[in-house]
Amino acid sequence: MTRSRTRFTSSTGTGRLARRAATTLAFASVSALVLAGCGGGEEGDSGTGTDAGDGGDKQVIAAIFSGPTNDADYNAIGLKALEAAKAEGAETSFSEKVAVTDVEARLTEAVGDGATVVWTHGSQFYDATAKVAKNNPDVNFIAEYDGLPKDQPANVWTIDRQFHLGFYGMGVFASKLSKTGTVGYVGGLSLPFSMAEVHAMEQAIKDTGASTTVKPVWTGDFNDAAKAQQFSTQLLGQGADVIVGSLNQGSTGTFQAFEGRPAGDGWVTAKYTDKSAAAGEHYAGTLEYDFEKPLADVLAKIAAGEEKGNYLLGFDTGVTIKMADGVPADAKAAVEKAMADVKSGAVKVELNTAKIG
């Protein structure tokens, strides 16, 4: 199926959906991947692939990102996953910097432009994705959600990010690193998933028998570095010597709070991507997320005819804690054990979204 070059407008009005002629490359290599159990570029990339429900047609994937894809953060890892799908033969496009208020229109445009699979990268897009999916039963949709949604449409896969699992490991990590027995958590918005992250840290500390205290704060913005620095500085002044960040661009503020402190006097962590280059000598590590395998696995499921499902992220499906070389060996060992225990099921991490404070 050959499509002409058409527009795919982003929230800024500058996006473009490019279509190329079909090639004989099929999406079979993605199908062969091991299946798991279980936040638009001005010039969207294009490629080729196989349609989910038709063995001879291409799988045409349109992705929608909430921020710039060069953010070295959540949107960048989404684009990386999309590019991996393209390398396996899918035809791809994307729209970036899409606001929640605009996403329904972008979804509808993607369908109109011929996408056979539409992926929204960010749980804030779920409601609009489900709405458009119900109106377009012949198109497959991939959405992100924290938990299991009610009334999930028959043509929607969800990727459950399960942030609480990763933060169980981060609770062990922070507790082992702390000398004062007080660690800080700096989040953006006080959303349910953020509550679950803090509760998971507290569970980890309890499970290990430590007496560490977690002090959580929320800046009100995942991307406000000035507020992140202010809140992190306050936590350090209150006795915290480890800051666990759950931010996007605001993470640079948590790093800046450590400026002027000698090496070894406190640690800071980040989420999503390795930010060690910006963090300096106080950087302990990252709770890293990789959407390449999850996206490939879900695309393979769709290609095999499974149009609805729930894919769970975890330490065996796209999540890991990457630790800096300077981290003490006992802390590294404790984190490795925690990840292994969660992965094997020896430790069950409770999903507790109860409001804190």
N, C-alpha and C positions, 0 to 999 in steps of 0.2 A: 504494500500500500504506500504510494508516494503522495506526500502532501506538499502543497505550495508553502512558501515562507509567509507566516502570518504574525500578527502582533499579539503579544501577551503582556498587557500593561500592568506595571507594578503600582504600588501606592503612590509613587512619585510621578507616575505617568510616563516612565521612560523605559519600561521593560520590553523585552522582545522574545517571542517564541520562534525559534528557528527549527525548520523541518528539513531533513535531508532525504534523499532517495533511499529506498530499501536496499539492504545488502543481504547476502546469503548467510551472514553470521546469525546464529540463533542464540537464544538465552539458555541453552541447555547447560552451560557451565555453571550458571547460577543454581539451576535445579539440582545439580550434583552436590551442592554444598551440604554439609551436615546440618540437618534441621533441628532447631531448638525445640524443646518441649513447652514449651510454654503455652526555639524561640525564634526579591528576584533580580537576579542580576540585570544590569542594564542591557547586557547582551546575553540571553540565556543560551547555554550550550545545547547542542543536539547530538544525536547518535542514532543507533538502531537497536532493535530488540524483537522480542516475541510477545504477542498479545496473550493475556492470561487465559482467555477462553477459546482461542483459535490458534491451533498449532502452526498455521502458516503466516499469520500476521504479526506485526511488530508490537512489542510492549512499549507503549509511549508514556513516559513518566513525567509528570509536571510536579515540581516541589514548590512549596510556599514557605518562606522564611520570615521571621518577625523582625530581624535586624540585618545589618550588612554582613555579607558572607565572608568578608575579610576581617572579622572581629577577633580572630584567634581565640574564639570561644564557642558558644553553643551553635551558632549559625555556621561557623567554619567547619565544625565536625559534621554538620548536616550536609554541607556541600561536598565534603570529602566522601561521604557515603554515596551521594548521588553520582559523583564522578566514577566511583568504583563500579556502580551499576552500568554506567555508560561504557566503561572499559570491558564489561562482560557482554556487551551487545545491545543494551537498551538504548532507545532514543530518549533523550532527556532535555528538560528545560527547567528554569526556575524563576521565581520572582522574589525579590528581597525587600526588606523594610516595609512589610505589610502590617498595617494596624489591624486590631481585632475588628474594628468597625468596617474595614474594607475587605476582610477576607472572604466573605460570602460572594462578593462580586468577582474576586480573583478566582475563586473556585469555579464559578459559573463560566468564566472566560476560558479557564483551562479545559473544561469539558467541551465547550464550543470549539476550541482550537484542536480537538481531536485526541486529547489525552485519554488513555485507557486505564491509567492508574494515576491518582492524585494523592500526594503525600503532604500533609501539613505538619511542619516541624515545630511543635510547641503545644502543650496541653491547653493553652488558652484558646486554641482554634477548634477544639473538639466539637462544641455545640453547633457551630456553623458547618463543620464538615459533615456531621451526622444529618443536618437539615438538607444540605445539597445532595448528599448520598441518597436519601430517601426519594428525591425527585429525579434521580438518575440511576436507576437500578442496573443498567447495563455497563456502568463504569465502576471500577474498583477504587476504594479509598483506603488510605492508611493514615491513621490519626494517632496522636499521643494522648495518654490519659494516665492519671495517677490513681490506679485502682481499676475496678471493673464497672463500666458504665451501665446504666439501666437502658433498656429498649435500644440496644445496639443494632443498627441496621444490618440487614443480611449481606450487604456488600462492603462492610467496613471491618478492617483489621485495626486493632489498637496495639500500640507499643506501650506497655506499662513500665515506666521508668524506675519504679521501686526505689526511690532515693533513700528510703529508710535503711535498706540493706547496706548500701555504701557507707552511710553515716554510723552504722554499728561499728564497722571497721575503723572509722575516723574517731569514734569515742575511745576505742582501745588505744589508738595511736596517740591522741592528745593526752590521755591519762598517763601513758608511759613516758611521754616527753616532759610532762609538767613536774617542776620541782616545788612549786608553791601549793599544789593541790587545787588550783583554780584555773579553769580554762574558759575562754570566751568563744561564743558562737555569734557570728555576724551575718545576718540574713538581709534580704531586701524587703519583700512584702511578707507579712505574717499570714501566709497561705497555709492550708492544711498540710501540704507536703513538707513545708518548713517545720511545722509543729512535729510532724513525724520524724524529721531528721534529729531534732533535739531529744525527743523521747528515746530514739534509738541509741543516741550517744549515752544517755542516762542508763539505759538497759545494759549497754556494754560495760560501763563502769561498775554497775552492780554485779554483773555476771563474773567479772574478774576479781571482785572483792575489794576493789580500790575505794578510797574515800574522797575521790576527786569531785569537785563541785563544778557544774556547768552553768555559766552565766550567759543567757542568750539575749541578744538585742536585734532590733530590726530598723534599718535606716529609712525604710519607706520607698526605696528605689534600688533595683539591682545594679544600676549603672552609675550611681552617684559616688564617685571616688572621694570627694571632699567629706561627705557625711560618713562614709566608711572609715576614713582616717580619724575623724572626730570620735566616732563611737569606739573604734579600736583603741585609741589613745586613752579614753576613759576607762575601758576595761583593764588595760595595762596598769593604770593608776590605782585600780581597785584590787590589784594583786594577781590578776591573770598573767601567766607567762606563755600561754599558747593561745593563738587566735585561729579558730577554724572558720574559714570563709565559705559562705554559700551565696556567691555573687557572680555577676557577669563582669562588665567593665569596671564596676565598683571595686573589684578585688585589688586594684592598684592602690587604693586608699589604705587597705589593711597592711600592705607592704610598707607604705610610707610612714605608718605609725611606729615602725621599728627603727627608723633612721636615727642615727646617733647612739644607738645602743650597741654595746660591744658584742662581738660574735659569741655565740653560746648563751647569750642572755635573752632567752625566749625564742619561740618558733611560730611560724605562720604557715597555713596551708591554703590551698585553693581548690576549686571545683572545675570540672569539665576538661580543661586542657593544661598541659605543662606550662606554667608561667614563671619558671625559675629564672629566666633571663631578665625579667623585670623585678624580681623579688629580692635578689641579693642573698647574703649569707645566712639570713634567718629563715630561709625557705626550707620547710621540712618535706613537703611533697604535695601530691595532687590526687584527688579522687577523680580519676579519668574516665571519660565515657567515649565509646567508639560505636557509631551507628552503622558501620560497614556491614558487619555480619548480621545484625538484626534486620536491616533493610533487605539484604540479599536473601535471608531466610524467608522473610515474609513474601517477597516477590516470587520466590520459588514455590511457596505454598499457593499463591494466587495462580501461578502458571499451571499448577497441578490441579486446579479446579476448586481449591478451598478458598472461598471468597469472604469468609468471616472467621475471626479468631482473636485470641489475645496472646501477645508475645511478651514474655516477662524478661526484663533486663536483670542481670545479676552478675556475680563474679565469674560465671562461666559463659555469659552472653553479653560482653561489651563493657564490663565495668572492672576496674582494678584500682588499687592504691599504689601509685608510683612514689617511691621514697628517695630522698636525696642521699648522696653518698655519705654526708656527714652525720646522718641520723645514727644514734647509738644502736649497737647490734641487738640489744635486748628488746628495743622498741620494734625493730624490723621483724624479729622473730615472733613477737606477740601479734603483730598485724598479719603476718603470713598465716599464722595459726587461726586467727579470727576469720580471715577470708576463706580458708579451707573448711573451717567448721560450718560457716554459713552455706558454702557451696554444697557440702555433703549432706546438709540437713541436720547435723549434730546440734546446731544452734538454730533456734527458731526466733526470728526477729519480729517482734510485735509491730503491727501497723497501727500506731496510736496517733490520731490527728487531733486529740483534745487540745483546746486552747491553753496556752501557758500564761500564768500570771493573772 
